[in-house]
Structure formats: C-alpha cells, structure tokens
Amino acid sequence: MSDTDAATTHRHGDHHHGSESGERGHQSGSHGHHHGKASLGDFDWNAAAEMIDVEARAFGPYPVEALGPLDLSPARVLDVGSGTGWAALEFARMWPNAEVIAVDGARALLDHAERSARDAGLDLTTIEAQFPEDLSTLPEADLIWSAQVVHHVGDQLDALRRLAQRVRPGGTIAIVEGGLSPRWLPRDIGFGRPGLQARLDTAVTDGFQNMRADLPGTVRAVEDWPALLRQAGLVDTRTSNVLIDRPATDDVRAWLRHRLERTRAGMADTLDAEDLATLDRLIDPTDPEGIDLRSDLFLLAVKSVHIGRRPTGEDG
C-alpha cells in the first residue's frame, strides 16, 4: 500500500509510494521507500511495519470505499505488494469466505501481516515473491489489488500485463496510482514563507522523475492508467477516486511526523534555509505551532483506484 510513506524496499528503491509516501512501494511492496540493497540486513523492519500501519490507520479503509460499490464476490484475492497486509485484512473482513493472499518481497512484513491476522481472528495466506518477475508463480485470482507498486517498475505496461495474466476471466484488477497529494495545513501557517506544501510537492515530483529515470529498462508512458489497463488486455476500465478527509487524530499526526522527518532529512540539499527552518519548527514537539500541538491540522487527499476487468469469451 500511499502517494504514501512507510518504509519498505524494492530492488530499485522504495513506497510508496506509497505507502503515502508516494512515495511507496517495495519489491512487491507498497509503502515507503528504502533505496539500495546493501543495508537491507540492518534495515529496521519493525519500525517500517509500524509506520505502514500508522499510515493505514491515518488514511482509513479506502480500499473498501473504492471496491465496495462494485458488488464483487471473489473466491480468491491477491494483494500484490501487500506490505504489512493492512489492505488484505480489510478484504478478509469484507469477504470472509474468500481466500485472501498477501504477496510481498519482504518476509519480515509478511510475518507482521500474519501476526495481525491472528490477532484479528482473520484467515490470511502469505506468499513471498518479487515484483514483477515472480508474478507468473502466483495462483490466479478473482481480484488483484496492488497499491503504489507498479510505478517502481521500469516498464509499467509490462508489469500490468503480467498482473492481468494472473486474474481469472471476468475477474477484476485494481491499481492505486496517482491521485492528489495530501494537504495537512493552511497555505499560510503563520511563520515561514507561505506555500510550503506546494514547494514540497515540486521537490517530490522532481525526485519521483529522477527515480523513474534511473530504473532499469525504464519506458516512458502516458500516465493514463485506465488506458494502460486497456493496453494490458482489460476491459471496462475506469477510475474510482476516494476522498480522504480526516481530522487531526493521533495517527494522522504520527503519519505526518514521519513524513516530515523523512522530508527534512531527504531534502536538506534541495530546500532553502527558510523552508528547512519551517520544517524544524513543525516537527518540534515542544513548539506550539508544530504539528503535535496546533489545532488546524487535517489530512485531505485523493486516492485514485484504477479498475479493469479481464474479458471473458462473452465479451467478444
């Protein structure tokens, strides 16, 4: 699962984006990014899992909001790039008679998903697999969900075609990509130069483009996701935009703190001194104008879920 920021890993770098972090994704993963492989042995997967779950609680069960109106009744569901399995667990609640499988490249995150399922009294199967090269080894499913993973692959259309081969005729694929970046404070927050979030968006966009350019075998594609799903062989493609409108809960504040701390560390050479000083104040837990204490904090975003159906013989 993002847009999002919980730390996970993929071969070419994290998860996004995703988790919100758009910032998300891992090898089969979904939220946040841990770039590079050399340090994976020392990577703090427990901290990563905790932040993925905080983000999931902050953004709420938007997969249910996106898929609920479709009146699906899948016998098997694959959550590809599941991270800690937060979406897979929502599907297990939504379809208690379905076989729900969480698929990810990080065994530690799948172990976390299994523990969460046991704690919730839910049935969940996990499969460790890399994205997209191991997709052919997965069982076919009636519903495939993949949140903010595909954009971490050089050839996104090829990844979609591989996913489409794993859905049964008549089955559904739902891909989370794009959407609208989160907003969390007014344009003018009372100190620093107004418009900080717009400048952060620009920096993130530049970083995202650099990430895409550095991927092995990268292919430029118009990011018309319903059209890409059609090119992958699906029909009835469309987009379900889910509005995320949350008050400043503890989980929202925790998610935003993680995001801003990552931003402060990762953009120290990109942002000017005034914006860095503004971020320092925002993440200072003792500052009355910081995110922990101010009353005008919120979470406003849009998650775009792109949906397509594999045709049957009756589709002609």
C-alpha positions as CSV (number, residue, x, y, z in Angstrom):
1,M,0.0,0.0,0.0
2,S,0.0,5.6,-0.3
3,D,1.2,8.9,-2.6
4,T,2.4,7.1,0.8
5,D,5.4,6.9,3.0
6,A,6.0,3.9,5.2
7,A,9.4,2.4,4.7
8,T,9.7,-0.7,2.6
9,T,12.0,-1.9,0.0
10,H,12.2,-2.9,-3.6
11,R,15.1,-3.8,-5.8
12,H,15.3,-0.4,-7.4
13,G,14.4,1.6,-4.3
14,D,11.3,2.2,-2.4
15,H,6.5,3.2,-1.3
16,H,5.3,4.4,-1.8
17,H,4.9,5.4,-2.8
18,G,3.0,4.9,-1.5
19,S,2.8,4.0,1.3
20,E,1.6,7.7,1.2
21,S,4.6,8.2,0.5
22,G,4.5,8.4,-3.0
23,E,6.4,7.8,-2.2
24,R,5.7,4.0,-1.6
25,G,6.4,0.5,-2.8
26,H,8.8,-2.3,-2.3
27,Q,9.9,-5.2,-4.3
28,S,6.4,-6.5,-4.1
29,G,5.7,-3.9,-1.7
30,S,3.6,-1.0,-1.1
31,H,4.6,1.9,1.1
32,G,7.6,4.0,1.5
33,H,11.0,3.5,0.1
34,H,14.3,2.2,1.3
35,H,16.7,2.8,-1.5
36,G,19.5,0.4,-2.2
37,K,20.2,-3.2,-1.1
38,A,23.5,-3.0,0.7
39,S,21.9,-2.1,4.0
40,L,18.8,-4.3,3.9
41,G,20.3,-6.7,6.5
42,D,20.4,-3.8,9.0
43,F,17.1,-2.4,8.0
44,D,14.6,-1.9,10.9
45,W,11.6,-3.8,9.5
46,N,9.8,-3.5,12.8
47,A,9.9,0.3,12.6
48,A,8.9,0.1,8.9
49,A,5.9,-2.1,9.7
50,E,4.8,0.2,12.5
51,M,4.8,3.2,10.2
52,I,3.0,1.4,7.4
53,D,0.3,0.5,9.9
54,V,0.1,4.1,11.2
55,E,-0.3,5.3,7.7
56,A,-3.0,2.8,7.0
57,R,-4.9,3.9,10.1
58,A,-4.4,7.6,9.2
59,F,-5.8,7.1,5.7
60,G,-8.6,4.7,6.6
61,P,-10.1,1.8,4.7
62,Y,-10.2,3.5,1.3
63,P,-9.9,0.1,-0.5
64,V,-13.3,-0.8,0.9
65,E,-14.7,2.6,-0.2
66,A,-13.3,2.0,-3.7
67,L,-14.3,-1.6,-4.2
68,G,-17.5,-1.8,-2.1
69,P,-19.8,-0.3,-4.8
70,L,-18.6,-3.0,-7.3
71,D,-20.6,-5.8,-5.6
72,L,-17.8,-8.3,-6.1
73,S,-17.8,-11.8,-4.6
74,P,-14.3,-13.1,-5.2
75,A,-13.3,-16.6,-4.2
76,R,-9.6,-15.6,-4.1
77,V,-8.0,-12.2,-3.6
78,L,-4.3,-11.3,-4.2
79,D,-2.9,-8.2,-2.5
80,V,0.3,-7.7,-4.5
81,G,2.8,-5.5,-2.7
82,S,0.9,-6.0,0.5
83,G,3.5,-4.7,3.0
84,T,2.0,-5.4,6.4
85,G,-1.2,-6.7,4.9
86,W,-3.4,-3.8,6.0
87,A,-5.4,-3.9,2.8
88,A,-5.5,-7.7,2.7
89,L,-7.0,-7.7,6.2
90,E,-9.7,-5.3,5.0
91,F,-10.5,-7.7,2.2
92,A,-10.6,-10.6,4.7
93,R,-13.2,-8.7,6.7
94,M,-15.1,-7.7,3.5
95,W,-15.2,-11.2,2.0
96,P,-15.0,-13.7,4.9
97,N,-15.5,-16.7,2.6
98,A,-12.7,-15.7,0.2
99,E,-9.1,-16.9,0.3
100,V,-7.1,-13.7,0.8
101,I,-3.4,-13.8,-0.1
102,A,-0.9,-11.1,0.9
103,V,2.1,-11.1,-1.6
104,D,5.3,-9.2,-0.8
105,G,9.0,-9.3,-1.4
106,A,9.9,-8.7,2.3
107,R,9.4,-11.7,4.6
108,A,9.5,-9.6,7.7
109,L,6.5,-7.6,6.6
110,L,4.6,-10.8,5.7
111,D,5.3,-12.1,9.2
112,H,3.9,-8.9,10.6
113,A,0.8,-9.5,8.4
114,E,0.4,-13.0,9.7
115,R,0.5,-11.8,13.3
116,S,-2.0,-9.0,12.6
117,A,-4.4,-11.6,11.1
118,R,-4.1,-13.9,14.1
119,D,-4.7,-11.0,16.5
120,A,-7.8,-10.0,14.5
121,G,-9.1,-13.6,14.1
122,L,-8.9,-13.5,10.3
123,D,-7.7,-16.0,7.8
124,L,-4.7,-14.8,5.7
125,T,-2.3,-16.6,3.5
126,T,1.1,-15.0,2.6
127,I,3.5,-15.6,-0.3
128,E,7.0,-14.1,-0.6
129,A,7.5,-13.1,-4.2
130,Q,9.3,-10.3,-6.1
131,F,7.5,-7.8,-8.3
132,P,7.2,-8.2,-11.2
133,E,9.4,-11.2,-12.0
134,D,7.7,-13.7,-9.8
135,L,4.1,-12.9,-10.8
136,S,3.9,-15.9,-13.0
137,T,4.3,-18.1,-9.9
138,L,1.2,-16.8,-8.2
139,P,-2.1,-18.5,-8.3
140,E,-4.9,-17.0,-10.4
141,A,-7.4,-14.8,-8.5
142,D,-10.8,-13.2,-9.0
143,L,-9.5,-9.9,-7.6
144,I,-6.0,-8.5,-7.7
145,W,-5.2,-5.3,-5.7
146,S,-1.9,-3.5,-6.0
147,A,-1.3,-0.1,-4.3
148,Q,1.5,2.2,-5.5
149,V,3.8,-0.6,-6.7
150,V,3.7,-0.5,-10.5
151,H,5.4,2.9,-10.8
152,H,8.5,1.4,-9.3
153,V,9.0,-0.8,-12.3
154,G,10.8,0.5,-15.4
155,D,8.2,-0.9,-17.9
156,Q,4.9,-0.3,-16.2
157,L,2.8,-1.6,-19.1
158,D,4.7,-4.9,-18.9
159,A,4.0,-5.2,-15.2
160,L,0.3,-4.6,-15.8
161,R,0.3,-7.3,-18.5
162,R,1.9,-9.7,-16.1
163,L,-0.7,-8.9,-13.4
164,A,-3.5,-9.3,-16.0
165,Q,-2.3,-12.8,-16.7
166,R,-3.0,-13.7,-13.0
167,V,-6.6,-12.7,-12.9
168,R,-9.3,-15.1,-14.0
169,P,-11.6,-14.3,-16.9
170,G,-14.2,-12.0,-15.6
171,G,-12.0,-11.1,-12.6
172,T,-11.0,-7.6,-11.5
173,I,-7.7,-5.7,-11.2
174,A,-7.5,-2.6,-9.0
175,I,-4.3,-0.5,-9.2
176,V,-3.7,2.5,-6.9
177,E,-1.6,5.2,-8.6
178,G,-1.6,8.9,-8.9
179,G,-4.3,10.7,-7.0
180,L,-3.9,14.1,-5.3
181,S,-1.0,14.8,-2.9
182,P,-2.1,15.2,0.8
183,R,-2.7,18.6,2.3
184,W,-2.5,19.0,6.0
185,L,-2.2,22.7,6.9
186,P,-3.4,26.0,5.5
187,R,-1.3,27.7,2.8
188,D,-0.1,30.3,5.4
189,I,0.7,28.6,8.7
190,G,1.8,31.8,10.5
191,F,5.6,31.5,10.1
192,G,8.0,30.9,7.3
193,R,7.2,31.6,3.6
194,P,3.6,30.7,2.7
195,G,3.1,27.9,0.2
196,L,5.5,25.3,1.8
197,Q,3.4,22.3,0.7
198,A,3.4,23.5,-3.0
199,R,7.2,23.7,-2.9
200,L,7.5,20.3,-1.2
201,D,5.2,18.9,-4.0
202,T,7.6,20.3,-6.6
203,A,10.6,18.7,-4.9
204,V,8.8,15.3,-4.6
205,T,7.8,15.5,-8.3
206,D,11.4,16.1,-9.3
207,G,12.6,13.2,-7.1
208,F,9.9,10.9,-8.5
209,Q,11.0,11.7,-12.0
210,N,14.7,11.0,-11.2
211,M,13.6,7.7,-9.6
212,R,11.7,6.7,-12.7
213,A,14.6,7.7,-15.0
214,D,17.1,5.6,-13.0
215,L,15.0,2.4,-13.1
216,P,16.4,-0.5,-15.3
217,G,14.6,-0.7,-18.6
218,T,12.5,2.4,-17.9
219,V,9.9,3.2,-20.5
220,R,8.1,6.5,-20.6
221,A,4.3,6.1,-20.7
222,V,1.4,8.5,-20.6
223,E,0.1,8.0,-17.0
224,D,-3.5,7.4,-18.2
225,W,-4.0,4.3,-16.1
226,P,-7.4,3.2,-17.5
227,A,-5.8,3.4,-20.9
228,L,-2.8,1.4,-19.7
229,L,-5.1,-1.2,-18.3
230,R,-6.8,-1.5,-21.6
231,Q,-3.5,-1.9,-23.3
232,A,-2.8,-4.7,-20.8
233,G,-5.9,-6.5,-22.2
234,L,-8.5,-5.4,-19.7
235,V,-12.0,-4.0,-20.4
236,D,-14.5,-1.8,-18.5
237,T,-11.6,0.3,-17.3
238,R,-12.4,3.3,-15.1
239,T,-11.1,5.2,-12.1
240,S,-12.6,5.4,-8.6
241,N,-11.4,8.5,-6.7
242,V,-11.7,8.2,-3.0
243,L,-11.6,11.4,-0.9
244,I,-9.5,11.1,2.3
245,D,-10.8,13.8,4.7
246,R,-9.6,13.1,8.2
247,P,-9.3,15.3,11.3
248,A,-6.1,15.5,13.3
249,T,-6.2,12.2,15.1
250,D,-3.1,10.8,16.8
251,D,-2.5,8.5,13.8
252,V,-2.7,11.5,11.4
253,R,-0.2,13.4,13.5
254,A,2.1,10.4,13.7
255,W,2.0,9.8,10.0
256,L,2.7,13.4,9.2
257,R,5.6,13.5,11.7
258,H,7.2,10.5,9.9
259,R,6.6,12.1,6.5
260,L,8.1,15.5,7.5
261,E,11.1,14.0,9.3
262,R,11.8,12.0,6.1
263,T,11.4,15.1,4.1
264,R,13.7,17.2,6.3
265,A,16.4,14.5,6.1
266,G,16.0,13.8,2.4
267,M,15.6,17.4,1.1
268,A,18.3,19.1,3.2
269,D,20.2,20.0,0.0
270,T,17.1,20.8,-2.0
271,L,15.0,23.2,0.1
272,D,16.2,26.7,1.1
273,A,17.2,27.6,4.6
274,E,13.9,29.3,5.4
275,D,11.8,26.2,4.4
276,L,14.2,23.9,6.4
277,A,13.7,26.2,9.4
278,T,10.0,25.9,9.0
279,L,10.1,22.1,8.9
280,D,12.3,22.2,12.0
281,R,9.6,24.1,13.8
282,L,6.8,21.9,12.5
283,I,8.4,18.7,13.8
284,D,9.5,20.2,17.2
285,P,7.2,18.5,19.7
286,T,7.5,21.5,22.1
287,D,6.7,24.2,19.6
288,P,3.1,25.4,20.0
289,E,3.0,25.9,16.2
290,G,4.3,22.4,15.5
291,I,2.2,19.6,14.1
292,D,1.8,18.0,17.6
293,L,0.1,20.9,19.2
294,R,-1.6,23.1,16.6
295,S,-5.4,22.8,16.2
296,D,-5.7,23.5,12.4
297,L,-4.1,20.2,11.3
298,F,-6.0,17.9,9.0
299,L,-5.5,15.2,6.3
300,L,-7.0,15.9,2.9
301,A,-6.1,13.8,-0.1
302,V,-7.5,11.7,-3.0
303,K,-6.6,8.1,-3.7
304,S,-7.1,7.1,-7.3
305,V,-8.0,3.4,-7.8
306,H,-7.9,2.3,-11.4
307,I,-10.1,-0.7,-12.1
308,G,-10.3,-3.1,-15.1
309,R,-11.9,-6.5,-15.8
310,R,-10.3,-9.4,-17.7
311,P,-12.7,-10.2,-20.6
312,T,-14.5,-13.5,-20.9
313,G,-15.4,-15.3,-24.1
314,E,-18.8,-13.5,-24.0
315,D,-17.0,-10.1,-24.4
316,G,-16.3,-10.8,-28.0
